[in-house]
Amino acid sequence: MKSSKDNTYTNKHTIAKKMNNNSLRGVVIVGRNNSQLYQRTFGGAAGDGGSADDLRYAFLAHTACDIIDERAAAAAQRSQNAPPQGTAAAAAAAAASGYLGLLQSVGDMSVHGLATATGVKILLLCAAADGSTPKDSDVRAALEFVHGCYAQLVCSPFHSHDEPQLIRSAR
């Protein structure tokens, strides 16, 4: 996911501007079959990430996918059993946008997600040094930004949808 100026769309500073803080630790895009399409880790104060961080973030992303699947199954069950409610307009709008909010919080990490209409899941991994999570509106803006970048990539006529390859960052 690269722009013409040789900067990556998923640059930490670009996404962190959307979040108004420095808690972003990773971005993961997972395909509809729970196959990892993209993972980018950003280091904390101590460094720029590493293989241990990559493994930890991949684990958190895939456990978050299980949570998304459980929520989807529960929502499908509720929609079959209950008549539609007219007072849940805000919940319906949030469901239509695909924003899932905070999926899980494990130790000092929180995982926030967005599910697209095609079944692709976009996850942000954030560190909470002081025990707090980032603002919901900031996370939503960052997820929508990454979703826009992903949509630009898959709409490119030069992107091959049939090749099972990871999306590579320019860095």
Buried (B, 14 or more C-beta within 10 A) or exposed (E): BBEEEEEBBBBBEBBBBBBEEBBBBBBBBBBEEBEBBBBBBBEBEEEEBEEEBBEBBBEBBBEBBEBBEEBEEEEEEEEEEEEEEEEEEEEEEBEEBBBBEBBBBEEBBBBBBBBBEEEBBBBBBBBBEEEEBBEEEBBBBBBBBBBEBBEEBBEEEEEEEEEEEEBEBEE
